[in-house]
Amino acid sequence: MPISYNKLWKLMIDKNLSKTELTHLAGISTNAMAKLGRNEDVRVNVLEKLCTSLDCKLDDIVEFESERKK
């Protein structure tokens, strides 16, 4: 599941969070956050932790095939 960086960064900005703060808040490793930056596949549990920390739904940060073709 590819991350939609625009959506993720908007949510982080709305909550006034840096990548480091989100990493700590979500309780995920810096390695997992680095994978986000390299556009690598990220495990669903990491995405769920991010969503919990940002109080959002998975759809709010994941880019689906139909969105990519636009």
PDB file with SEQRES, HELIX, SHEET and CRYST1 records, atoms N, CA, C and O in Angstrom:
SEQRES   1 A   70  MET PRO ILE SER TYR ASN LYS LEU TRP LYS LEU MET ILE          
SEQRES   2 A   70  ASP LYS ASN LEU SER LYS THR GLU LEU THR HIS LEU ALA          
SEQRES   3 A   70  GLY ILE SER THR ASN ALA MET ALA LYS LEU GLY ARG ASN          
SEQRES   4 A   70  GLU ASP VAL ARG VAL ASN VAL LEU GLU LYS LEU CYS THR          
SEQRES   5 A   70  SER LEU ASP CYS LYS LEU ASP ASP ILE VAL GLU PHE GLU          
SEQRES   6 A   70  SER GLU ARG LYS LYS                                          
HELIX    1 AA1 TYR A    5  ASP A   14  1                                  10    
HELIX    2 AA2 LYS A   19  ALA A   26  1                                   8    
HELIX    3 AA3 THR A   30  GLY A   37  1                                   8    
HELIX    4 AA4 VAL A   44  LEU A   54  1                                  11    
HELIX    5 AA5 LEU A   58  ASP A   60  5                                   3    
HELIX    6 AA6 GLU A   65  ARG A   68  1                                   4    
CRYST1    1.000    1.000    1.000  90.00  90.00  90.00 P 1           1          
ATOM      1  N   MET A   1       0.834  -1.188   0.000  1.00  0.00           N  
ATOM      2  CA  MET A   1       0.000   0.000   0.000  1.00  0.00           C  
ATOM      3  C   MET A   1       0.875   1.246   0.000  1.00  0.00           C  
ATOM      4  O   MET A   1       1.558   1.527   0.985  1.00  0.00           O  
ATOM      5  N   PRO A   2       0.857   1.985  -1.086  1.00  0.00           N  
ATOM      6  CA  PRO A   2       1.668   3.201  -1.103  1.00  0.00           C  
ATOM      7  C   PRO A   2       1.041   4.320  -0.269  1.00  0.00           C  
ATOM      8  O   PRO A   2      -0.178   4.483  -0.210  1.00  0.00           O  
ATOM      9  N   ILE A   3       1.903   5.057   0.352  1.00  0.00           N  
ATOM     10  CA  ILE A   3       1.478   6.199   1.170  1.00  0.00           C  
ATOM     11  C   ILE A   3       1.228   7.401   0.261  1.00  0.00           C  
ATOM     12  O   ILE A   3       1.968   7.629  -0.696  1.00  0.00           O  
ATOM     13  N   SER A   4       0.199   8.154   0.562  1.00  0.00           N  
ATOM     14  CA  SER A   4      -0.018   9.428  -0.108  1.00  0.00           C  
ATOM     15  C   SER A   4       0.657  10.491   0.763  1.00  0.00           C  
ATOM     16  O   SER A   4       0.115  10.911   1.785  1.00  0.00           O  
ATOM     17  N   TYR A   5       1.846  10.913   0.339  1.00  0.00           N  
ATOM     18  CA  TYR A   5       2.618  11.851   1.156  1.00  0.00           C  
ATOM     19  C   TYR A   5       1.905  13.177   1.340  1.00  0.00           C  
ATOM     20  O   TYR A   5       1.970  13.775   2.413  1.00  0.00           O  
ATOM     21  N   ASN A   6       1.227  13.638   0.305  1.00  0.00           N  
ATOM     22  CA  ASN A   6       0.502  14.907   0.434  1.00  0.00           C  
ATOM     23  C   ASN A   6      -0.529  14.836   1.553  1.00  0.00           C  
ATOM     24  O   ASN A   6      -0.663  15.761   2.353  1.00  0.00           O  
ATOM     25  N   LYS A   7      -1.253  13.723   1.594  1.00  0.00           N  
ATOM     26  CA  LYS A   7      -2.274  13.553   2.635  1.00  0.00           C  
ATOM     27  C   LYS A   7      -1.627  13.433   4.017  1.00  0.00           C  
ATOM     28  O   LYS A   7      -2.088  14.035   4.987  1.00  0.00           O  
ATOM     29  N   LEU A   8      -0.536  12.633   4.090  1.00  0.00           N  
ATOM     30  CA  LEU A   8       0.133  12.431   5.375  1.00  0.00           C  
ATOM     31  C   LEU A   8       0.705  13.737   5.907  1.00  0.00           C  
ATOM     32  O   LEU A   8       0.500  14.077   7.072  1.00  0.00           O  
ATOM     33  N   TRP A   9       1.426  14.474   5.054  1.00  0.00           N  
ATOM     34  CA  TRP A   9       2.040  15.730   5.518  1.00  0.00           C  
ATOM     35  C   TRP A   9       0.973  16.749   5.911  1.00  0.00           C  
ATOM     36  O   TRP A   9       1.158  17.502   6.866  1.00  0.00           O  
ATOM     37  N   LYS A  10      -0.150  16.778   5.176  1.00  0.00           N  
ATOM     38  CA  LYS A  10      -1.224  17.712   5.534  1.00  0.00           C  
ATOM     39  C   LYS A  10      -1.748  17.400   6.930  1.00  0.00           C  
ATOM     40  O   LYS A  10      -1.966  18.309   7.732  1.00  0.00           O  
ATOM     41  N   LEU A  11      -1.952  16.120   7.220  1.00  0.00           N  
ATOM     42  CA  LEU A  11      -2.427  15.737   8.559  1.00  0.00           C  
ATOM     43  C   LEU A  11      -1.403  16.099   9.629  1.00  0.00           C  
ATOM     44  O   LEU A  11      -1.771  16.546  10.715  1.00  0.00           O  
ATOM     45  N   MET A  12      -0.107  15.908   9.323  1.00  0.00           N  
ATOM     46  CA  MET A  12       0.938  16.254  10.283  1.00  0.00           C  
ATOM     47  C   MET A  12       0.972  17.757  10.528  1.00  0.00           C  
ATOM     48  O   MET A  12       1.118  18.204  11.666  1.00  0.00           O  
ATOM     49  N   ILE A  13       0.835  18.541   9.451  1.00  0.00           N  
ATOM     50  CA  ILE A  13       0.837  19.999   9.582  1.00  0.00           C  
ATOM     51  C   ILE A  13      -0.378  20.458  10.380  1.00  0.00           C  
ATOM     52  O   ILE A  13      -0.268  21.329  11.243  1.00  0.00           O  
ATOM     53  N   ASP A  14      -1.545  19.864  10.087  1.00  0.00           N  
ATOM     54  CA  ASP A  14      -2.767  20.223  10.811  1.00  0.00           C  
ATOM     55  C   ASP A  14      -2.620  19.984  12.313  1.00  0.00           C  
ATOM     56  O   ASP A  14      -3.190  20.715  13.124  1.00  0.00           O  
ATOM     57  N   LYS A  15      -1.853  18.958  12.675  1.00  0.00           N  
ATOM     58  CA  LYS A  15      -1.662  18.632  14.089  1.00  0.00           C  
ATOM     59  C   LYS A  15      -0.357  19.192  14.635  1.00  0.00           C  
ATOM     60  O   LYS A  15       0.010  18.937  15.782  1.00  0.00           O  
ATOM     61  N   ASN A  16       0.348  19.970  13.789  1.00  0.00           N  
ATOM     62  CA  ASN A  16       1.591  20.610  14.179  1.00  0.00           C  
ATOM     63  C   ASN A  16       2.631  19.592  14.667  1.00  0.00           C  
ATOM     64  O   ASN A  16       3.262  19.787  15.706  1.00  0.00           O  
ATOM     65  N   LEU A  17       2.800  18.507  13.907  1.00  0.00           N  
ATOM     66  CA  LEU A  17       3.731  17.441  14.270  1.00  0.00           C  
ATOM     67  C   LEU A  17       4.876  17.346  13.272  1.00  0.00           C  
ATOM     68  O   LEU A  17       4.673  17.446  12.062  1.00  0.00           O  
ATOM     69  N   SER A  18       6.078  17.152  13.795  1.00  0.00           N  
ATOM     70  CA  SER A  18       7.219  16.855  12.928  1.00  0.00           C  
ATOM     71  C   SER A  18       7.286  15.343  12.739  1.00  0.00           C  
ATOM     72  O   SER A  18       6.584  14.594  13.420  1.00  0.00           O  
ATOM     73  N   LYS A  19       8.135  14.896  11.812  1.00  0.00           N  
ATOM     74  CA  LYS A  19       8.299  13.455  11.595  1.00  0.00           C  
ATOM     75  C   LYS A  19       8.790  12.774  12.875  1.00  0.00           C  
ATOM     76  O   LYS A  19       8.341  11.678  13.211  1.00  0.00           O  
ATOM     77  N   THR A  20       9.705  13.421  13.580  1.00  0.00           N  
ATOM     78  CA  THR A  20      10.242  12.857  14.823  1.00  0.00           C  
ATOM     79  C   THR A  20       9.151  12.731  15.873  1.00  0.00           C  
ATOM     80  O   THR A  20       9.047  11.706  16.547  1.00  0.00           O  
ATOM     81  N   GLU A  21       8.334  13.773  16.015  1.00  0.00           N  
ATOM     82  CA  GLU A  21       7.240  13.729  16.994  1.00  0.00           C  
ATOM     83  C   GLU A  21       6.231  12.640  16.652  1.00  0.00           C  
ATOM     84  O   GLU A  21       5.742  11.938  17.536  1.00  0.00           O  
ATOM     85  N   LEU A  22       5.923  12.503  15.368  1.00  0.00           N  
ATOM     86  CA  LEU A  22       4.972  11.475  14.952  1.00  0.00           C  
ATOM     87  C   LEU A  22       5.542  10.076  15.203  1.00  0.00           C  
ATOM     88  O   LEU A  22       4.815   9.169  15.608  1.00  0.00           O  
ATOM     89  N   THR A  23       6.838   9.908  14.962  1.00  0.00           N  
ATOM     90  CA  THR A  23       7.496   8.625  15.221  1.00  0.00           C  
ATOM     91  C   THR A  23       7.331   8.231  16.678  1.00  0.00           C  
ATOM     92  O   THR A  23       6.964   7.096  16.980  1.00  0.00           O  
ATOM     93  N   HIS A  24       7.601   9.166  17.584  1.00  0.00           N  
ATOM     94  CA  HIS A  24       7.469   8.890  19.020  1.00  0.00           C  
ATOM     95  C   HIS A  24       6.021   8.665  19.415  1.00  0.00           C  
ATOM     96  O   HIS A  24       5.714   7.743  20.171  1.00  0.00           O  
ATOM     97  N   LEU A  25       5.138   9.499  18.908  1.00  0.00           N  
ATOM     98  CA  LEU A  25       3.722   9.405  19.242  1.00  0.00           C  
ATOM     99  C   LEU A  25       3.134   8.070  18.776  1.00  0.00           C  
ATOM    100  O   LEU A  25       2.358   7.444  19.498  1.00  0.00           O  
ATOM    101  N   ALA A  26       3.505   7.641  17.576  1.00  0.00           N  
ATOM    102  CA  ALA A  26       2.979   6.392  17.025  1.00  0.00           C  
ATOM    103  C   ALA A  26       3.697   5.169  17.586  1.00  0.00           C  
ATOM    104  O   ALA A  26       3.210   4.045  17.458  1.00  0.00           O  
ATOM    105  N   GLY A  27       4.858   5.390  18.208  1.00  0.00           N  
ATOM    106  CA  GLY A  27       5.622   4.270  18.749  1.00  0.00           C  
ATOM    107  C   GLY A  27       6.188   3.384  17.653  1.00  0.00           C  
ATOM    108  O   GLY A  27       6.227   2.161  17.791  1.00  0.00           O  
ATOM    109  N   ILE A  28       6.627   4.004  16.561  1.00  0.00           N  
ATOM    110  CA  ILE A  28       7.219   3.226  15.473  1.00  0.00           C  
ATOM    111  C   ILE A  28       8.691   3.588  15.339  1.00  0.00           C  
ATOM    112  O   ILE A  28       9.128   4.650  15.783  1.00  0.00           O  
ATOM    113  N   SER A  29       9.436   2.702  14.729  1.00  0.00           N  
ATOM    114  CA  SER A  29      10.878   2.896  14.608  1.00  0.00           C  
ATOM    115  C   SER A  29      11.208   3.968  13.576  1.00  0.00           C  
ATOM    116  O   SER A  29      10.411   4.270  12.687  1.00  0.00           O  
ATOM    117  N   THR A  30      12.392   4.527  13.718  1.00  0.00           N  
ATOM    118  CA  THR A  30      12.855   5.496  12.729  1.00  0.00           C  
ATOM    119  C   THR A  30      13.063   4.785  11.386  1.00  0.00           C  
ATOM    120  O   THR A  30      12.951   5.400  10.326  1.00  0.00           O  
ATOM    121  N   ASN A  31      13.367   3.484  11.444  1.00  0.00           N  
ATOM    122  CA  ASN A  31      13.519   2.699  10.220  1.00  0.00           C  
ATOM    123  C   ASN A  31      12.199   2.641   9.448  1.00  0.00           C  
ATOM    124  O   ASN A  31      12.188   2.764   8.223  1.00  0.00           O  
ATOM    125  N   ALA A  32      11.094   2.455  10.164  1.00  0.00           N  
ATOM    126  CA  ALA A  32       9.769   2.430   9.517  1.00  0.00           C  
ATOM    127  C   ALA A  32       9.459   3.786   8.904  1.00  0.00           C  
ATOM    128  O   ALA A  32       8.912   3.856   7.804  1.00  0.00           O  
ATOM    129  N   MET A  33       9.802   4.867   9.602  1.00  0.00           N  
ATOM    130  CA  MET A  33       9.562   6.199   9.051  1.00  0.00           C  
ATOM    131  C   MET A  33      10.449   6.452   7.836  1.00  0.00           C  
ATOM    132  O   MET A  33      10.030   7.116   6.888  1.00  0.00           O  
ATOM    133  N   ALA A  34      11.672   5.926   7.860  1.00  0.00           N  
ATOM    134  CA  ALA A  34      12.572   6.090   6.720  1.00  0.00           C  
ATOM    135  C   ALA A  34      12.001   5.386   5.493  1.00  0.00           C  
ATOM    136  O   ALA A  34      12.150   5.871   4.372  1.00  0.00           O  
ATOM    137  N   LYS A  35      11.346   4.240   5.704  1.00  0.00           N  
ATOM    138  CA  LYS A  35      10.732   3.526   4.583  1.00  0.00           C  
ATOM    139  C   LYS A  35       9.633   4.374   3.953  1.00  0.00           C  
ATOM    140  O   LYS A  35       9.440   4.336   2.737  1.00  0.00           O  
ATOM    141  N   LEU A  36       8.918   5.133   4.765  1.00  0.00           N  
ATOM    142  CA  LEU A  36       7.902   6.041   4.217  1.00  0.00           C  
ATOM    143  C   LEU A  36       8.555   7.022   3.257  1.00  0.00           C  
ATOM    144  O   LEU A  36       8.030   7.296   2.178  1.00  0.00           O  
ATOM    145  N   GLY A  37       9.703   7.545   3.659  1.00  0.00           N  
ATOM    146  CA  GLY A  37      10.408   8.526   2.843  1.00  0.00           C  
ATOM    147  C   GLY A  37      10.987   7.946   1.569  1.00  0.00           C  
ATOM    148  O   GLY A  37      11.196   8.669   0.595  1.00  0.00           O  
ATOM    149  N   ARG A  38      11.252   6.636   1.565  1.00  0.00           N  
ATOM    150  CA  ARG A  38      11.815   5.977   0.379  1.00  0.00           C  
ATOM    151  C   ARG A  38      10.738   5.330  -0.481  1.00  0.00           C  
ATOM    152  O   ARG A  38      11.044   4.660  -1.467  1.00  0.00           O  
ATOM    153  N   ASN A  39       9.480   5.531  -0.110  1.00  0.00           N  
ATOM    154  CA  ASN A  39       8.349   4.994  -0.853  1.00  0.00           C  
ATOM    155  C   ASN A  39       8.372   3.470  -0.932  1.00  0.00           C  
ATOM    156  O   ASN A  39       7.940   2.890  -1.928  1.00  0.00           O  
ATOM    157  N   GLU A  40       8.879   2.822   0.123  1.00  0.00           N  
ATOM    158  CA  GLU A  40       8.877   1.369   0.193  1.00  0.00           C  
ATOM    159  C   GLU A  40       7.572   0.900   0.819  1.00  0.00           C  
ATOM    160  O   GLU A  40       6.868   1.665   1.478  1.00  0.00           O  
ATOM    161  N   ASP A  41       7.268  -0.366   0.600  1.00  0.00           N  
ATOM    162  CA  ASP A  41       6.085  -0.933   1.240  1.00  0.00           C  
ATOM    163  C   ASP A  41       6.226  -0.865   2.752  1.00  0.00           C  
ATOM    164  O   ASP A  41       7.278  -1.180   3.307  1.00  0.00           O  
ATOM    165  N   VAL A  42       5.182  -0.462   3.389  1.00  0.00           N  
ATOM    166  CA  VAL A  42       5.172  -0.349   4.839  1.00  0.00           C  
ATOM    167  C   VAL A  42       4.088  -1.275   5.369  1.00  0.00           C  
ATOM    168  O   VAL A  42       3.006  -1.370   4.790  1.00  0.00           O  
ATOM    169  N   ARG A  43       4.377  -1.948   6.459  1.00  0.00           N  
ATOM    170  CA  ARG A  43       3.418  -2.891   7.019  1.00  0.00           C  
ATOM    171  C   ARG A  43       2.142  -2.185   7.460  1.00  0.00           C  
ATOM    172  O   ARG A  43       2.154  -1.024   7.870  1.00  0.00           O  
ATOM    173  N   VAL A  44       1.057  -2.915   7.363  1.00  0.00           N  
ATOM    174  CA  VAL A  44      -0.249  -2.359   7.715  1.00  0.00           C  
ATOM    175  C   VAL A  44      -0.274  -1.912   9.170  1.00  0.00           C  
ATOM    176  O   VAL A  44      -0.907  -0.904   9.485  1.00  0.00           O  
ATOM    177  N   ASN A  45       0.403  -2.640  10.075  1.00  0.00           N  
ATOM    178  CA  ASN A  45       0.381  -2.241  11.486  1.00  0.00           C  
ATOM    179  C   ASN A  45       1.043  -0.877  11.699  1.00  0.00           C  
ATOM    180  O   ASN A  45       0.650  -0.132  12.597  1.00  0.00           O  
ATOM    181  N   VAL A  46       2.039  -0.549  10.881  1.00  0.00           N  
ATOM    182  CA  VAL A  46       2.668   0.773  10.975  1.00  0.00           C  
ATOM    183  C   VAL A  46       1.674   1.841  10.527  1.00  0.00           C  
ATOM    184  O   VAL A  46       1.545   2.892  11.155  1.00  0.00           O  
ATOM    185  N   LEU A  47       0.975   1.553   9.429  1.00  0.00           N  
ATOM    186  CA  LEU A  47      -0.026   2.502   8.934  1.00  0.00           C  
ATOM    187  C   LEU A  47      -1.141   2.698   9.961  1.00  0.00           C  
ATOM    188  O   LEU A  47      -1.620   3.814  10.164  1.00  0.00           O  
ATOM    189  N   GLU A  48      -1.547   1.608  10.602  1.00  0.00           N  
ATOM    190  CA  GLU A  48      -2.594   1.712  11.625  1.00  0.00           C  
ATOM    191  C   GLU A  48      -2.129   2.549  12.813  1.00  0.00           C  
ATOM    192  O   GLU A  48      -2.908   3.327  13.364  1.00  0.00           O  
ATOM    193  N   LYS A  49      -0.870   2.396  13.208  1.00  0.00           N  
ATOM    194  CA  LYS A  49      -0.331   3.206  14.313  1.00  0.00           C  
ATOM    195  C   LYS A  49      -0.305   4.687  13.935  1.00  0.00           C  
ATOM    196  O   LYS A  49      -0.621   5.553  14.751  1.00  0.00           O  
ATOM    197  N   LEU A  50       0.077   4.965  12.680  1.00  0.00           N  
ATOM    198  CA  LEU A  50       0.082   6.351  12.214  1.00  0.00           C  
ATOM    199  C   LEU A  50      -1.328   6.926  12.246  1.00  0.00           C  
ATOM    200  O   LEU A  50      -1.540   8.054  12.690  1.00  0.00           O  
ATOM    201  N   CYS A  51      -2.292   6.137  11.767  1.00  0.00           N  
ATOM    202  CA  CYS A  51      -3.686   6.593  11.743  1.00  0.00           C  
ATOM    203  C   CYS A  51      -4.209   6.849  13.154  1.00  0.00           C  
ATOM    204  O   CYS A  51      -4.904   7.836  13.397  1.00  0.00           O  
ATOM    205  N   THR A  52      -3.874   5.965  14.072  1.00  0.00           N  
ATOM    206  CA  THR A  52      -4.308   6.142  15.462  1.00  0.00           C  
ATOM    207  C   THR A  52      -3.727   7.438  16.023  1.00  0.00           C  
ATOM    208  O   THR A  52      -4.429   8.214  16.671  1.00  0.00           O  
ATOM    209  N   SER A  53      -2.443   7.660  15.768  1.00  0.00           N  
ATOM    210  CA  SER A  53      -1.772   8.854  16.289  1.00  0.00           C  
ATOM    211  C   SER A  53      -2.296  10.133  15.659  1.00  0.00           C  
ATOM    212  O   SER A  53      -2.353  11.175  16.313  1.00  0.00           O  
ATOM    213  N   LEU A  54      -2.680  10.056  14.387  1.00  0.00           N  
ATOM    214  CA  LEU A  54      -3.178  11.236  13.682  1.00  0.00           C  
ATOM    215  C   LEU A  54      -4.697  11.349  13.733  1.00  0.00           C  
ATOM    216  O   LEU A  54      -5.276  12.289  13.188  1.00  0.00           O  
ATOM    217  N   ASP A  55      -5.336  10.390  14.389  1.00  0.00           N  
ATOM    218  CA  ASP A  55      -6.790  10.350  14.507  1.00  0.00           C  
ATOM    219  C   ASP A  55      -7.436  10.432  13.121  1.00  0.00           C  
ATOM    220  O   ASP A  55      -8.280  11.287  12.854  1.00  0.00           O  
ATOM    221  N   CYS A  56      -7.009   9.514  12.254  1.00  0.00           N  
ATOM    222  CA  CYS A  56      -7.537   9.479  10.899  1.00  0.00           C  
ATOM    223  C   CYS A  56      -7.827   8.035  10.495  1.00  0.00           C  
ATOM    224  O   CYS A  56      -7.567   7.103  11.257  1.00  0.00           O  
ATOM    225  N   LYS A  57      -8.364   7.861   9.298  1.00  0.00           N  
ATOM    226  CA  LYS A  57      -8.639   6.531   8.759  1.00  0.00           C  
ATOM    227  C   LYS A  57      -7.527   6.151   7.800  1.00  0.00           C  
ATOM    228  O   LYS A  57      -6.807   7.011   7.292  1.00  0.00           O  
ATOM    229  N   LEU A  58      -7.392   4.850   7.557  1.00  0.00           N  
ATOM    230  CA  LEU A  58      -6.375   4.363   6.636  1.00  0.00           C  
ATOM    231  C   LEU A  58      -6.522   5.019   5.258  1.00  0.00           C  
ATOM    232  O   LEU A  58      -5.529   5.340   4.605  1.00  0.00           O  
ATOM    233  N   ASP A  59      -7.760   5.212   4.831  1.00  0.00           N  
ATOM    234  CA  ASP A  59      -8.021   5.854   3.533  1.00  0.00           C  
ATOM    235  C   ASP A  59      -7.447   7.267   3.468  1.00  0.00           C  
ATOM    236  O   ASP A  59      -7.173   7.783   2.384  1.00  0.00           O  
ATOM    237  N   ASP A  60      -7.266   7.892   4.638  1.00  0.00           N  
ATOM    238  CA  ASP A  60      -6.787   9.272   4.671  1.00  0.00           C  
ATOM    239  C   ASP A  60      -5.307   9.405   4.318  1.00  0.00           C  
ATOM    240  O   ASP A  60      -4.857  10.491   3.951  1.00  0.00           O  
ATOM    241  N   ILE A  61      -4.536   8.304   4.425  1.00  0.00           N  
ATOM    242  CA  ILE A  61      -3.107   8.408   4.130  1.00  0.00           C  
ATOM    243  C   ILE A  61      -2.619   7.429   3.068  1.00  0.00           C  
ATOM    244  O   ILE A  61      -1.474   7.517   2.626  1.00  0.00           O  
ATOM    245  N   VAL A  62      -3.473   6.501   2.655  1.00  0.00           N  
ATOM    246  CA  VAL A  62      -3.072   5.516   1.652  1.00  0.00           C  
ATOM    247  C   VAL A  62      -3.558   5.946   0.279  1.00  0.00           C  
ATOM    248  O   VAL A  62      -4.677   6.432   0.114  1.00  0.00           O  
ATOM    249  N   GLU A  63      -2.692   5.753  -0.693  1.00  0.00           N  
ATOM    250  CA  GLU A  63      -3.043   6.083  -2.078  1.00  0.00           C  
ATOM    251  C   GLU A  63      -3.418   4.783  -2.791  1.00  0.00           C  
ATOM    252  O   GLU A  63      -2.612   3.855  -2.863  1.00  0.00           O  
ATOM    253  N   PHE A  64      -4.604   4.722  -3.298  1.00  0.00           N  
ATOM    254  CA  PHE A  64      -5.075   3.528  -3.981  1.00  0.00           C  
ATOM    255  C   PHE A  64      -4.868   3.665  -5.474  1.00  0.00           C  
ATOM    256  O   PHE A  64      -4.709   4.777  -5.977  1.00  0.00           O  
ATOM    257  N   GLU A  65      -4.867   2.556  -6.187  1.00  0.00           N  
ATOM    258  CA  GLU A  65      -4.612   2.546  -7.624  1.00  0.00           C  
ATOM    259  C   GLU A  65      -5.473   3.556  -8.384  1.00  0.00           C  
ATOM    260  O   GLU A  65      -4.970   4.248  -9.269  1.00  0.00           O  
ATOM    261  N   SER A  66      -6.749   3.648  -8.055  1.00  0.00           N  
ATOM    262  CA  SER A  66      -7.639   4.565  -8.774  1.00  0.00           C  
ATOM    263  C   SER A  66      -7.193   6.019  -8.630  1.00  0.00           C  
ATOM    264  O   SER A  66      -7.385   6.825  -9.540  1.00  0.00           O  
ATOM    265  N   GLU A  67      -6.595   6.352  -7.478  1.00  0.00           N  
ATOM    266  CA  GLU A  67      -6.109   7.722  -7.259  1.00  0.00           C  
ATOM    267  C   GLU A  67      -4.816   7.969  -8.046  1.00  0.00           C  
ATOM    268  O   GLU A  67      -4.569   9.091  -8.488  1.00  0.00           O  
ATOM    269  N   ARG A  68      -4.008   6.953  -8.220  1.00  0.00           N  
ATOM    270  CA  ARG A  68      -2.711   7.112  -8.878  1.00  0.00           C  
ATOM    271  C   ARG A  68      -2.843   7.374 -10.363  1.00  0.00           C  
ATOM    272  O   ARG A  68      -1.967   7.996 -10.965  1.00  0.00           O  
ATOM    273  N   LYS A  69      -3.920   6.910 -10.956  1.00  0.00           N  
ATOM    274  CA  LYS A  69      -4.110   7.033 -12.402  1.00  0.00           C  
ATOM    275  C   LYS A  69      -4.679   8.384 -12.811  1.00  0.00           C  
ATOM    276  O   LYS A  69      -4.744   8.687 -14.002  1.00  0.00           O  
ATOM    277  N   LYS A  70      -5.090   9.197 -11.849  1.00  0.00           N  
ATOM    278  CA  LYS A  70      -5.677  10.502 -12.164  1.00  0.00           C  
ATOM    279  C   LYS A  70      -4.653  11.448 -12.748  1.00  0.00           C  
ATOM    280  O   LYS A  70      -4.981  12.591 -13.070  1.00  0.00           O  
TER     281      LYS A  70                                                      
END                                                                             
